[in-house]
Amino acid sequence: MSESWEPRIVAFVCNWCTYVGADLAGTSRRTYAPNVRIIRLPCSGRIDPRFIVRALEQGADGVLVSGCHPGDCHYTKGNYYARRRYLVFNSLLNLLGLEPDRVRFAWVSAAEGNKWAELVNLTVDAVRALGPLKLYAEPSEAAPVLQSSSEQTAGGMPAIDTELAERGVRQAARELLEGGDAELVIGYVQTPNGTVVPGFVSTPAEAERLVWNDRCVHNLTTYLTGERIGANGKVAVVVKGCDARAAVALMQESQLDRQRVKLIGVECHGVRGECGQPADKCGACELHTPHICDVLASADGAVSRPEAPGTEPTCFPASQRVKAELAELMAMSPAQRLAFWRAELSRCVRCYACRAVCPLCYCQICAADRNQPQYLAPGSDWKGALSWEVTRALHVAGRCVGCGECVRACPQGIRLDLIQSFLADVVQRELGSVSGADPQALPPLSTFRPEDPEEFIL
């Protein structure tokens, strides 16, 4: 490293407090390092994590984010929402292997010019000690391999006669179509070569095409949002326990009209992947019976309309293998974690299959598709892949229900489940929120508590 090297720090600051505090430091003749370049925004709640990623892409060695103290926001609640967002983002950076001192968060009021000067000096000294950012440089060591990845999830699935449940699904579909409660039923059908795929039936006679077995892996709630549901009128959809969680998440975000959509719950004891092995996600599933549905097809073939078919989930469905892999990852040094994720995410070809199958990726225009302004780095290299994966991870953080569709659809087999399991644990532990549980609850990053943790904020 050159002796003349000096860190470049980008500071995203609130216009009303921190920027005025920085101005006060200047008018008070406080001396502090000149390495910081300030970008002023109306509120800390408007500082999107993508701005931070973009600053690092453009050559910053560190980033400083600062706004009003909680309770002092000129927009009333902006910094409360920001605090939750930064908590999740800071945790994600830690998982990816970025040194914690490179991105700092702080509250600085308009009267705290001294604190601003001290904060800048502290940040510059910390980044100077770390050296130039090597996030996008060629790795100096080989990517570590997770030892837990070679271990298969123990246990199998119970032997269940799915033929009876299949009859129940067909009966439920017929009754909804005959009674006018649905004009279209979205379920599973079998192709001539034996593959099970999503199917759409619109008459009682067509209901006989519907199947139910351990190859019904797709999360069909992905067809219930935006243009996908279109002008189909009243719709019914077959849901497993994990699919019901996705339906609840859509209800929380006002994306699912329960007057228009009926849920056909089916008792599920696990599905199988392409190789015939039990799906990894099913080993930790606690929702064999959907906790919300209009009609329930039980394993014995009985069809009922229960008010409370099952209990609400209490945690994210992370398997023991995923938990072991995350523990192994977090025991590594930041450089090792960065090397692992560089090798993993560099395989991303930006096909957006993960986005296409996710029921919670329903934006009409995705940030990845915008080029004015260019929110995300283009290309499928390491820089572009990191930009995309970080953005998507943050957009579904606390909302992901662990259905595993993104991992199943990814042609490169990228371990997206590790990222979402890690963030789900952070959200539940720090914010007390479980995704897809309570239809009346708000998404965790769309609300706040005054007592939310902020130990990571200076």
Contacts in CASP RR format, 6 or more apart in sequence:
PFRMAT RR
TARGET T0000
AUTHOR 0000-0000-0000
METHOD contacts of the structure
MODEL  1
MSESWEPRIVAFVCNWCTYVGADLAGTSRRTYAPNVRIIRLPCSGRIDPR
FIVRALEQGADGVLVSGCHPGDCHYTKGNYYARRRYLVFNSLLNLLGLEP
DRVRFAWVSAAEGNKWAELVNLTVDAVRALGPLKLYAEPSEAAPVLQSSS
EQTAGGMPAIDTELAERGVRQAARELLEGGDAELVIGYVQTPNGTVVPGF
VSTPAEAERLVWNDRCVHNLTTYLTGERIGANGKVAVVVKGCDARAAVAL
MQESQLDRQRVKLIGVECHGVRGECGQPADKCGACELHTPHICDVLASAD
GAVSRPEAPGTEPTCFPASQRVKAELAELMAMSPAQRLAFWRAELSRCVR
CYACRAVCPLCYCQICAADRNQPQYLAPGSDWKGALSWEVTRALHVAGRC
VGCGECVRACPQGIRLDLIQSFLADVVQRELGSVSGADPQALPPLSTFRP
EDPEEFIL
1 131 0 8 1.000
1 132 0 8 1.000
5 131 0 8 1.000
5 132 0 8 1.000
6 35 0 8 1.000
6 128 0 8 1.000
7 35 0 8 1.000
7 61 0 8 1.000
7 62 0 8 1.000
7 124 0 8 1.000
7 127 0 8 1.000
7 128 0 8 1.000
7 131 0 8 1.000
7 132 0 8 1.000
8 35 0 8 1.000
8 37 0 8 1.000
8 59 0 8 1.000
8 60 0 8 1.000
8 61 0 8 1.000
8 62 0 8 1.000
9 35 0 8 1.000
9 36 0 8 1.000
9 37 0 8 1.000
9 60 0 8 1.000
9 61 0 8 1.000
9 62 0 8 1.000
9 63 0 8 1.000
9 64 0 8 1.000
9 120 0 8 1.000
9 123 0 8 1.000
9 124 0 8 1.000
9 127 0 8 1.000
10 36 0 8 1.000
10 37 0 8 1.000
10 39 0 8 1.000
10 55 0 8 1.000
10 60 0 8 1.000
10 62 0 8 1.000
10 63 0 8 1.000
10 64 0 8 1.000
11 36 0 8 1.000
11 37 0 8 1.000
11 38 0 8 1.000
11 39 0 8 1.000
11 63 0 8 1.000
11 64 0 8 1.000
11 65 0 8 1.000
11 66 0 8 1.000
11 120 0 8 1.000
12 39 0 8 1.000
12 41 0 8 1.000
12 47 0 8 1.000
12 51 0 8 1.000
12 52 0 8 1.000
12 55 0 8 1.000
12 63 0 8 1.000
12 64 0 8 1.000
12 65 0 8 1.000
12 66 0 8 1.000
13 19 0 8 1.000
13 22 0 8 1.000
13 38 0 8 1.000
13 39 0 8 1.000
13 40 0 8 1.000
13 41 0 8 1.000
13 44 0 8 1.000
13 64 0 8 1.000
13 65 0 8 1.000
13 66 0 8 1.000
13 67 0 8 1.000
13 108 0 8 1.000
14 40 0 8 1.000
14 41 0 8 1.000
14 42 0 8 1.000
14 43 0 8 1.000
14 44 0 8 1.000
14 66 0 8 1.000
14 67 0 8 1.000
14 68 0 8 1.000
14 79 0 8 1.000
15 40 0 8 1.000
15 41 0 8 1.000
15 42 0 8 1.000
15 43 0 8 1.000
16 42 0 8 1.000
16 43 0 8 1.000
16 68 0 8 1.000
16 74 0 8 1.000
16 110 0 8 1.000
17 67 0 8 1.000
17 68 0 8 1.000
17 69 0 8 1.000
17 72 0 8 1.000
17 74 0 8 1.000
17 108 0 8 1.000
17 109 0 8 1.000
17 110 0 8 1.000
18 44 0 8 1.000
18 66 0 8 1.000
18 67 0 8 1.000
18 68 0 8 1.000
18 106 0 8 1.000
18 108 0 8 1.000
18 109 0 8 1.000
18 116 0 8 1.000
19 38 0 8 1.000
19 40 0 8 1.000
20 110 0 8 1.000
21 108 0 8 1.000
21 109 0 8 1.000
21 110 0 8 1.000
21 111 0 8 1.000
21 112 0 8 1.000
21 113 0 8 1.000
21 116 0 8 1.000
22 38 0 8 1.000
22 108 0 8 1.000
22 113 0 8 1.000
22 116 0 8 1.000
24 110 0 8 1.000
24 111 0 8 1.000
24 112 0 8 1.000
24 113 0 8 1.000
24 116 0 8 1.000
25 32 0 8 1.000
25 113 0 8 1.000
25 114 0 8 1.000
25 116 0 8 1.000
25 117 0 8 1.000
26 113 0 8 1.000
28 113 0 8 1.000
28 114 0 8 1.000
30 113 0 8 1.000
30 114 0 8 1.000
30 116 0 8 1.000
30 117 0 8 1.000
31 117 0 8 1.000
32 116 0 8 1.000
32 117 0 8 1.000
32 118 0 8 1.000
32 120 0 8 1.000
32 121 0 8 1.000
33 120 0 8 1.000
33 121 0 8 1.000
33 124 0 8 1.000
33 125 0 8 1.000
35 120 0 8 1.000
35 124 0 8 1.000
36 64 0 8 1.000
36 120 0 8 1.000
36 123 0 8 1.000
36 124 0 8 1.000
39 51 0 8 1.000
41 47 0 8 1.000
42 75 0 8 1.000
43 67 0 8 1.000
43 68 0 8 1.000
43 73 0 8 1.000
43 74 0 8 1.000
43 75 0 8 1.000
43 78 0 8 1.000
43 79 0 8 1.000
43 82 0 8 1.000
44 65 0 8 1.000
44 66 0 8 1.000
44 67 0 8 1.000
44 68 0 8 1.000
44 73 0 8 1.000
44 78 0 8 1.000
44 79 0 8 1.000
44 82 0 8 1.000
45 75 0 8 1.000
45 78 0 8 1.000
45 79 0 8 1.000
45 81 0 8 1.000
45 82 0 8 1.000
45 85 0 8 1.000
47 65 0 8 1.000
47 82 0 8 1.000
49 85 0 8 1.000
49 86 0 8 1.000
49 89 0 8 1.000
49 390 0 8 1.000
49 391 0 8 1.000
49 394 0 8 1.000
50 367 0 8 1.000
50 375 0 8 1.000
50 376 0 8 1.000
50 387 0 8 1.000
50 390 0 8 1.000
50 391 0 8 1.000
52 63 0 8 1.000
52 65 0 8 1.000
52 89 0 8 1.000
52 103 0 8 1.000
53 386 0 8 1.000
53 387 0 8 1.000
53 390 0 8 1.000
53 391 0 8 1.000
54 375 0 8 1.000
54 377 0 8 1.000
54 387 0 8 1.000
55 62 0 8 1.000
55 63 0 8 1.000
56 62 0 8 1.000
56 63 0 8 1.000
56 102 0 8 1.000
56 133 0 8 1.000
56 135 0 8 1.000
57 136 0 8 1.000
57 377 0 8 1.000
57 383 0 8 1.000
57 387 0 8 1.000
59 133 0 8 1.000
60 133 0 8 1.000
61 102 0 8 1.000
61 127 0 8 1.000
61 130 0 8 1.000
61 131 0 8 1.000
61 132 0 8 1.000
61 133 0 8 1.000
62 102 0 8 1.000
62 103 0 8 1.000
62 123 0 8 1.000
62 127 0 8 1.000
62 133 0 8 1.000
63 102 0 8 1.000
63 103 0 8 1.000
63 104 0 8 1.000
64 103 0 8 1.000
64 104 0 8 1.000
64 106 0 8 1.000
64 119 0 8 1.000
64 120 0 8 1.000
64 123 0 8 1.000
65 86 0 8 1.000
65 103 0 8 1.000
65 104 0 8 1.000
65 105 0 8 1.000
65 106 0 8 1.000
66 105 0 8 1.000
66 106 0 8 1.000
66 107 0 8 1.000
66 108 0 8 1.000
66 116 0 8 1.000
66 119 0 8 1.000
67 79 0 8 1.000
67 82 0 8 1.000
67 106 0 8 1.000
67 107 0 8 1.000
67 108 0 8 1.000
68 74 0 8 1.000
68 79 0 8 1.000
68 107 0 8 1.000
68 109 0 8 1.000
69 79 0 8 1.000
69 107 0 8 1.000
69 109 0 8 1.000
70 79 0 8 1.000
70 80 0 8 1.000
70 83 0 8 1.000
70 107 0 8 1.000
70 450 0 8 1.000
70 454 0 8 1.000
71 79 0 8 1.000
71 80 0 8 1.000
72 79 0 8 1.000
72 109 0 8 1.000
73 79 0 8 1.000
73 80 0 8 1.000
77 448 0 8 1.000
79 107 0 8 1.000
80 448 0 8 1.000
80 450 0 8 1.000
80 452 0 8 1.000
81 445 0 8 1.000
81 446 0 8 1.000
81 448 0 8 1.000
83 448 0 8 1.000
83 452 0 8 1.000
83 454 0 8 1.000
83 457 0 8 1.000
84 431 0 8 1.000
84 444 0 8 1.000
84 445 0 8 1.000
84 448 0 8 1.000
84 452 0 8 1.000
85 394 0 8 1.000
85 445 0 8 1.000
86 105 0 8 1.000
86 456 0 8 1.000
86 457 0 8 1.000
87 426 0 8 1.000
87 430 0 8 1.000
87 431 0 8 1.000
87 452 0 8 1.000
87 453 0 8 1.000
87 454 0 8 1.000
87 456 0 8 1.000
88 394 0 8 1.000
88 397 0 8 1.000
88 398 0 8 1.000
88 423 0 8 1.000
88 426 0 8 1.000
88 427 0 8 1.000
88 445 0 8 1.000
89 394 0 8 1.000
90 100 0 8 1.000
90 103 0 8 1.000
90 105 0 8 1.000
90 456 0 8 1.000
91 422 0 8 1.000
91 423 0 8 1.000
91 426 0 8 1.000
92 390 0 8 1.000
92 393 0 8 1.000
92 394 0 8 1.000
92 397 0 8 1.000
92 419 0 8 1.000
92 422 0 8 1.000
92 423 0 8 1.000
93 100 0 8 1.000
93 103 0 8 1.000
94 100 0 8 1.000
94 334 0 8 1.000
95 329 0 8 1.000
95 330 0 8 1.000
95 337 0 8 1.000
95 341 0 8 1.000
95 419 0 8 1.000
95 422 0 8 1.000
96 337 0 8 1.000
96 338 0 8 1.000
96 341 0 8 1.000
96 386 0 8 1.000
96 390 0 8 1.000
97 334 0 8 1.000
97 335 0 8 1.000
97 337 0 8 1.000
97 338 0 8 1.000
97 341 0 8 1.000
98 135 0 8 1.000
98 334 0 8 1.000
98 338 0 8 1.000
99 130 0 8 1.000
99 334 0 8 1.000
101 123 0 8 1.000
101 126 0 8 1.000
101 127 0 8 1.000
101 129 0 8 1.000
101 130 0 8 1.000
102 127 0 8 1.000
102 130 0 8 1.000
102 133 0 8 1.000
104 119 0 8 1.000
104 123 0 8 1.000
104 126 0 8 1.000
104 458 0 8 1.000
105 456 0 8 1.000
105 457 0 8 1.000
105 458 0 8 1.000
106 115 0 8 1.000
106 119 0 8 1.000
106 457 0 8 1.000
106 458 0 8 1.000
107 457 0 8 1.000
107 458 0 8 1.000
108 115 0 8 1.000
108 116 0 8 1.000
108 119 0 8 1.000
119 458 0 8 1.000
122 458 0 8 1.000
134 140 0 8 1.000
135 338 0 8 1.000
135 386 0 8 1.000
136 382 0 8 1.000
136 383 0 8 1.000
139 338 0 8 1.000
139 339 0 8 1.000
139 342 0 8 1.000
139 343 0 8 1.000
140 335 0 8 1.000
141 335 0 8 1.000
141 336 0 8 1.000
141 339 0 8 1.000
142 339 0 8 1.000
143 339 0 8 1.000
143 340 0 8 1.000
143 342 0 8 1.000
143 343 0 8 1.000
143 344 0 8 1.000
144 332 0 8 1.000
144 336 0 8 1.000
144 339 0 8 1.000
144 340 0 8 1.000
146 325 0 8 1.000
146 328 0 8 1.000
146 329 0 8 1.000
146 340 0 8 1.000
147 328 0 8 1.000
148 321 0 8 1.000
148 324 0 8 1.000
148 325 0 8 1.000
148 328 0 8 1.000
149 321 0 8 1.000
149 325 0 8 1.000
151 321 0 8 1.000
151 324 0 8 1.000
152 277 0 8 1.000
152 321 0 8 1.000
153 278 0 8 1.000
153 280 0 8 1.000
153 283 0 8 1.000
153 319 0 8 1.000
153 320 0 8 1.000
153 321 0 8 1.000
154 320 0 8 1.000
155 278 0 8 1.000
155 283 0 8 1.000
156 278 0 8 1.000
157 214 0 8 1.000
157 269 0 8 1.000
157 270 0 8 1.000
157 272 0 8 1.000
157 278 0 8 1.000
157 282 0 8 1.000
158 269 0 8 1.000
160 269 0 8 1.000
160 299 0 8 1.000
161 299 0 8 1.000
162 212 0 8 1.000
162 213 0 8 1.000
162 214 0 8 1.000
162 299 0 8 1.000
164 299 0 8 1.000
164 300 0 8 1.000
164 301 0 8 1.000
165 212 0 8 1.000
165 266 0 8 1.000
165 267 0 8 1.000
165 297 0 8 1.000
165 298 0 8 1.000
165 299 0 8 1.000
165 300 0 8 1.000
165 301 0 8 1.000
166 210 0 8 1.000
166 211 0 8 1.000
166 212 0 8 1.000
166 213 0 8 1.000
167 301 0 8 1.000
168 212 0 8 1.000
168 297 0 8 1.000
168 298 0 8 1.000
168 301 0 8 1.000
168 302 0 8 1.000
168 303 0 8 1.000
169 187 0 8 1.000
169 210 0 8 1.000
169 211 0 8 1.000
169 212 0 8 1.000
169 238 0 8 1.000
169 264 0 8 1.000
169 266 0 8 1.000
169 297 0 8 1.000
170 207 0 8 1.000
170 208 0 8 1.000
170 210 0 8 1.000
171 297 0 8 1.000
171 301 0 8 1.000
171 303 0 8 1.000
172 236 0 8 1.000
172 264 0 8 1.000
172 265 0 8 1.000
172 295 0 8 1.000
172 297 0 8 1.000
172 303 0 8 1.000
173 182 0 8 1.000
173 185 0 8 1.000
173 187 0 8 1.000
173 201 0 8 1.000
173 204 0 8 1.000
173 207 0 8 1.000
173 210 0 8 1.000
173 236 0 8 1.000
173 264 0 8 1.000
174 204 0 8 1.000
174 207 0 8 1.000
175 181 0 8 1.000
175 295 0 8 1.000
175 303 0 8 1.000
176 182 0 8 1.000
176 185 0 8 1.000
176 236 0 8 1.000
176 262 0 8 1.000
176 264 0 8 1.000
176 295 0 8 1.000
177 183 0 8 1.000
177 185 0 8 1.000
177 201 0 8 1.000
177 202 0 8 1.000
177 203 0 8 1.000
177 204 0 8 1.000
177 207 0 8 1.000
177 236 0 8 1.000
178 204 0 8 1.000
180 234 0 8 1.000
181 234 0 8 1.000
181 236 0 8 1.000
181 262 0 8 1.000
182 234 0 8 1.000
182 235 0 8 1.000
182 236 0 8 1.000
182 262 0 8 1.000
183 202 0 8 1.000
183 232 0 8 1.000
183 233 0 8 1.000
183 234 0 8 1.000
183 235 0 8 1.000
184 200 0 8 1.000
184 201 0 8 1.000
184 202 0 8 1.000
184 232 0 8 1.000
184 233 0 8 1.000
184 234 0 8 1.000
184 235 0 8 1.000
184 236 0 8 1.000
185 200 0 8 1.000
185 201 0 8 1.000
185 202 0 8 1.000
185 207 0 8 1.000
185 210 0 8 1.000
185 235 0 8 1.000
185 236 0 8 1.000
185 237 0 8 1.000
185 238 0 8 1.000
185 264 0 8 1.000
186 198 0 8 1.000
186 199 0 8 1.000
186 200 0 8 1.000
186 220 0 8 1.000
186 223 0 8 1.000
186 235 0 8 1.000
186 236 0 8 1.000
186 237 0 8 1.000
186 238 0 8 1.000
187 198 0 8 1.000
187 199 0 8 1.000
187 200 0 8 1.000
187 201 0 8 1.000
187 210 0 8 1.000
187 220 0 8 1.000
187 237 0 8 1.000
187 238 0 8 1.000
187 264 0 8 1.000
188 196 0 8 1.000
188 197 0 8 1.000
188 198 0 8 1.000
188 199 0 8 1.000
188 210 0 8 1.000
188 211 0 8 1.000
188 212 0 8 1.000
188 216 0 8 1.000
188 218 0 8 1.000
188 220 0 8 1.000
188 238 0 8 1.000
189 196 0 8 1.000
189 197 0 8 1.000
189 198 0 8 1.000
189 199 0 8 1.000
189 201 0 8 1.000
189 209 0 8 1.000
189 210 0 8 1.000
189 211 0 8 1.000
190 196 0 8 1.000
190 197 0 8 1.000
190 211 0 8 1.000
191 197 0 8 1.000
195 215 0 8 1.000
196 211 0 8 1.000
196 213 0 8 1.000
196 215 0 8 1.000
196 216 0 8 1.000
196 217 0 8 1.000
197 218 0 8 1.000
198 218 0 8 1.000
198 220 0 8 1.000
198 223 0 8 1.000
199 209 0 8 1.000
199 210 0 8 1.000
201 207 0 8 1.000
201 209 0 8 1.000
201 210 0 8 1.000
210 238 0 8 1.000
212 238 0 8 1.000
212 266 0 8 1.000
212 297 0 8 1.000
214 270 0 8 1.000
214 271 0 8 1.000
214 272 0 8 1.000
215 271 0 8 1.000
215 272 0 8 1.000
215 273 0 8 1.000
216 238 0 8 1.000
216 240 0 8 1.000
216 271 0 8 1.000
217 271 0 8 1.000
217 272 0 8 1.000
217 273 0 8 1.000
217 279 0 8 1.000
217 408 0 8 1.000
218 357 0 8 1.000
218 405 0 8 1.000
219 240 0 8 1.000
219 242 0 8 1.000
219 243 0 8 1.000
219 246 0 8 1.000
219 357 0 8 1.000
219 359 0 8 1.000
219 403 0 8 1.000
219 404 0 8 1.000
219 405 0 8 1.000
220 237 0 8 1.000
220 238 0 8 1.000
220 239 0 8 1.000
220 243 0 8 1.000
221 237 0 8 1.000
221 239 0 8 1.000
221 243 0 8 1.000
221 246 0 8 1.000
221 247 0 8 1.000
221 250 0 8 1.000
221 256 0 8 1.000
221 359 0 8 1.000
222 228 0 8 1.000
222 246 0 8 1.000
222 357 0 8 1.000
222 358 0 8 1.000
222 359 0 8 1.000
222 405 0 8 1.000
223 229 0 8 1.000
223 237 0 8 1.000
224 235 0 8 1.000
224 237 0 8 1.000
224 247 0 8 1.000
224 250 0 8 1.000
224 255 0 8 1.000
224 256 0 8 1.000
224 261 0 8 1.000
224 359 0 8 1.000
225 250 0 8 1.000
225 255 0 8 1.000
225 256 0 8 1.000
225 359 0 8 1.000
225 362 0 8 1.000
226 255 0 8 1.000
226 362 0 8 1.000
226 364 0 8 1.000
227 364 0 8 1.000
229 235 0 8 1.000
229 261 0 8 1.000
233 260 0 8 1.000
234 260 0 8 1.000
234 261 0 8 1.000
234 262 0 8 1.000
235 260 0 8 1.000
235 261 0 8 1.000
235 262 0 8 1.000
236 261 0 8 1.000
236 262 0 8 1.000
236 263 0 8 1.000
236 264 0 8 1.000
236 294 0 8 1.000
236 295 0 8 1.000
237 243 0 8 1.000
237 247 0 8 1.000
237 261 0 8 1.000
237 262 0 8 1.000
237 263 0 8 1.000
237 264 0 8 1.000
238 264 0 8 1.000
238 265 0 8 1.000
238 266 0 8 1.000
239 247 0 8 1.000
239 263 0 8 1.000
239 264 0 8 1.000
239 265 0 8 1.000
239 266 0 8 1.000
239 290 0 8 1.000
239 293 0 8 1.000
240 265 0 8 1.000
240 266 0 8 1.000
240 268 0 8 1.000
240 271 0 8 1.000
240 287 0 8 1.000
240 290 0 8 1.000
241 265 0 8 1.000
241 268 0 8 1.000
241 285 0 8 1.000
241 287 0 8 1.000
241 288 0 8 1.000
241 289 0 8 1.000
241 290 0 8 1.000
241 291 0 8 1.000
242 281 0 8 1.000
242 285 0 8 1.000
242 287 0 8 1.000
242 317 0 8 1.000
242 401 0 8 1.000
242 402 0 8 1.000
242 403 0 8 1.000
242 404 0 8 1.000
243 290 0 8 1.000
243 403 0 8 1.000
244 263 0 8 1.000
244 265 0 8 1.000
244 287 0 8 1.000
244 290 0 8 1.000
244 291 0 8 1.000
244 292 0 8 1.000
244 293 0 8 1.000
245 287 0 8 1.000
245 291 0 8 1.000
245 313 0 8 1.000
245 401 0 8 1.000
245 402 0 8 1.000
245 403 0 8 1.000
245 435 0 8 1.000
245 436 0 8 1.000
245 437 0 8 1.000
246 359 0 8 1.000
246 360 0 8 1.000
246 401 0 8 1.000
246 403 0 8 1.000
246 436 0 8 1.000
247 256 0 8 1.000
247 261 0 8 1.000
247 263 0 8 1.000
247 292 0 8 1.000
248 291 0 8 1.000
248 292 0 8 1.000
248 436 0 8 1.000
248 437 0 8 1.000
248 438 0 8 1.000
248 439 0 8 1.000
249 359 0 8 1.000
249 360 0 8 1.000
249 399 0 8 1.000
249 401 0 8 1.000
249 435 0 8 1.000
249 436 0 8 1.000
249 443 0 8 1.000
250 256 0 8 1.000
250 359 0 8 1.000
250 360 0 8 1.000
250 362 0 8 1.000
251 258 0 8 1.000
251 439 0 8 1.000
252 436 0 8 1.000
252 438 0 8 1.000
252 439 0 8 1.000
252 440 0 8 1.000
252 441 0 8 1.000
252 442 0 8 1.000
252 443 0 8 1.000
253 399 0 8 1.000
253 443 0 8 1.000
253 446 0 8 1.000
255 362 0 8 1.000
262 294 0 8 1.000
262 295 0 8 1.000
263 290 0 8 1.000
263 292 0 8 1.000
263 293 0 8 1.000
263 294 0 8 1.000
263 295 0 8 1.000
264 293 0 8 1.000
264 294 0 8 1.000
264 295 0 8 1.000
264 296 0 8 1.000
264 297 0 8 1.000
265 289 0 8 1.000
265 290 0 8 1.000
265 293 0 8 1.000
265 295 0 8 1.000
265 296 0 8 1.000
265 297 0 8 1.000
265 309 0 8 1.000
266 290 0 8 1.000
266 296 0 8 1.000
266 297 0 8 1.000
267 288 0 8 1.000
267 289 0 8 1.000
267 296 0 8 1.000
267 297 0 8 1.000
267 298 0 8 1.000
267 299 0 8 1.000
268 288 0 8 1.000
269 282 0 8 1.000
269 288 0 8 1.000
269 299 0 8 1.000
270 278 0 8 1.000
270 279 0 8 1.000
270 282 0 8 1.000
270 283 0 8 1.000
270 285 0 8 1.000
270 288 0 8 1.000
271 278 0 8 1.000
271 279 0 8 1.000
271 282 0 8 1.000
272 278 0 8 1.000
272 279 0 8 1.000
273 279 0 8 1.000
273 408 0 8 1.000
279 404 0 8 1.000
280 319 0 8 1.000
280 321 0 8 1.000
280 322 0 8 1.000
280 417 0 8 1.000
281 317 0 8 1.000
281 319 0 8 1.000
281 402 0 8 1.000
281 403 0 8 1.000
281 404 0 8 1.000
281 417 0 8 1.000
283 317 0 8 1.000
283 319 0 8 1.000
283 320 0 8 1.000
284 317 0 8 1.000
284 318 0 8 1.000
284 319 0 8 1.000
284 320 0 8 1.000
284 322 0 8 1.000
285 317 0 8 1.000
286 313 0 8 1.000
286 314 0 8 1.000
286 315 0 8 1.000
286 317 0 8 1.000
287 310 0 8 1.000
287 313 0 8 1.000
287 317 0 8 1.000
289 296 0 8 1.000
289 298 0 8 1.000
289 309 0 8 1.000
289 310 0 8 1.000
290 296 0 8 1.000
290 309 0 8 1.000
290 310 0 8 1.000
291 308 0 8 1.000
291 309 0 8 1.000
291 310 0 8 1.000
291 311 0 8 1.000
291 312 0 8 1.000
291 313 0 8 1.000
291 437 0 8 1.000
292 309 0 8 1.000
292 439 0 8 1.000
293 306 0 8 1.000
293 309 0 8 1.000
294 305 0 8 1.000
295 303 0 8 1.000
295 304 0 8 1.000
295 305 0 8 1.000
296 303 0 8 1.000
296 304 0 8 1.000
296 305 0 8 1.000
296 306 0 8 1.000
296 309 0 8 1.000
297 303 0 8 1.000
298 304 0 8 1.000
312 434 0 8 1.000
312 437 0 8 1.000
312 438 0 8 1.000
313 434 0 8 1.000
313 436 0 8 1.000
313 437 0 8 1.000
314 434 0 8 1.000
314 437 0 8 1.000
315 428 0 8 1.000
315 434 0 8 1.000
316 400 0 8 1.000
316 402 0 8 1.000
316 421 0 8 1.000
316 424 0 8 1.000
316 425 0 8 1.000
316 428 0 8 1.000
316 434 0 8 1.000
316 435 0 8 1.000
317 402 0 8 1.000
318 326 0 8 1.000
318 417 0 8 1.000
318 421 0 8 1.000
318 424 0 8 1.000
318 425 0 8 1.000
322 417 0 8 1.000
322 418 0 8 1.000
322 421 0 8 1.000
323 421 0 8 1.000
325 415 0 8 1.000
325 418 0 8 1.000
326 418 0 8 1.000
326 421 0 8 1.000
326 422 0 8 1.000
326 425 0 8 1.000
329 337 0 8 1.000
329 340 0 8 1.000
329 418 0 8 1.000
330 337 0 8 1.000
332 340 0 8 1.000
341 386 0 8 1.000
342 382 0 8 1.000
344 414 0 8 1.000
344 415 0 8 1.000
345 382 0 8 1.000
345 385 0 8 1.000
345 386 0 8 1.000
345 389 0 8 1.000
345 414 0 8 1.000
346 381 0 8 1.000
346 382 0 8 1.000
346 385 0 8 1.000
347 385 0 8 1.000
347 412 0 8 1.000
347 413 0 8 1.000
347 414 0 8 1.000
348 380 0 8 1.000
348 385 0 8 1.000
348 388 0 8 1.000
348 389 0 8 1.000
348 412 0 8 1.000
348 414 0 8 1.000
349 380 0 8 1.000
349 411 0 8 1.000
349 412 0 8 1.000
350 368 0 8 1.000
350 379 0 8 1.000
350 380 0 8 1.000
350 384 0 8 1.000
350 385 0 8 1.000
350 388 0 8 1.000
351 411 0 8 1.000
352 366 0 8 1.000
352 368 0 8 1.000
353 406 0 8 1.000
353 409 0 8 1.000
353 410 0 8 1.000
353 411 0 8 1.000
354 361 0 8 1.000
354 392 0 8 1.000
354 405 0 8 1.000
354 406 0 8 1.000
354 409 0 8 1.000
354 410 0 8 1.000
354 416 0 8 1.000
355 361 0 8 1.000
355 366 0 8 1.000
355 368 0 8 1.000
355 392 0 8 1.000
356 409 0 8 1.000
357 405 0 8 1.000
357 406 0 8 1.000
357 408 0 8 1.000
357 409 0 8 1.000
358 396 0 8 1.000
358 405 0 8 1.000
358 406 0 8 1.000
359 403 0 8 1.000
359 405 0 8 1.000
360 396 0 8 1.000
360 399 0 8 1.000
360 400 0 8 1.000
360 401 0 8 1.000
361 392 0 8 1.000
361 395 0 8 1.000
361 396 0 8 1.000
367 375 0 8 1.000
367 376 0 8 1.000
367 391 0 8 1.000
367 395 0 8 1.000
368 375 0 8 1.000
368 376 0 8 1.000
368 388 0 8 1.000
368 391 0 8 1.000
371 378 0 8 1.000
375 391 0 8 1.000
376 384 0 8 1.000
376 387 0 8 1.000
376 388 0 8 1.000
376 391 0 8 1.000
377 383 0 8 1.000
377 384 0 8 1.000
377 386 0 8 1.000
377 387 0 8 1.000
377 388 0 8 1.000
378 384 0 8 1.000
389 414 0 8 1.000
389 416 0 8 1.000
389 419 0 8 1.000
393 416 0 8 1.000
393 419 0 8 1.000
393 420 0 8 1.000
393 423 0 8 1.000
396 420 0 8 1.000
397 420 0 8 1.000
397 423 0 8 1.000
397 424 0 8 1.000
397 427 0 8 1.000
397 445 0 8 1.000
398 423 0 8 1.000
398 424 0 8 1.000
398 427 0 8 1.000
398 433 0 8 1.000
398 435 0 8 1.000
398 443 0 8 1.000
398 444 0 8 1.000
398 445 0 8 1.000
399 435 0 8 1.000
399 443 0 8 1.000
399 444 0 8 1.000
399 445 0 8 1.000
400 420 0 8 1.000
400 423 0 8 1.000
400 424 0 8 1.000
400 435 0 8 1.000
401 435 0 8 1.000
401 436 0 8 1.000
402 417 0 8 1.000
402 420 0 8 1.000
402 421 0 8 1.000
402 424 0 8 1.000
402 435 0 8 1.000
404 417 0 8 1.000
406 416 0 8 1.000
406 417 0 8 1.000
406 420 0 8 1.000
407 413 0 8 1.000
407 414 0 8 1.000
407 415 0 8 1.000
407 416 0 8 1.000
407 417 0 8 1.000
410 416 0 8 1.000
424 435 0 8 1.000
427 433 0 8 1.000
427 435 0 8 1.000
427 444 0 8 1.000
428 434 0 8 1.000
430 452 0 8 1.000
430 453 0 8 1.000
431 444 0 8 1.000
431 449 0 8 1.000
431 452 0 8 1.000
432 444 0 8 1.000
433 441 0 8 1.000
433 444 0 8 1.000
END
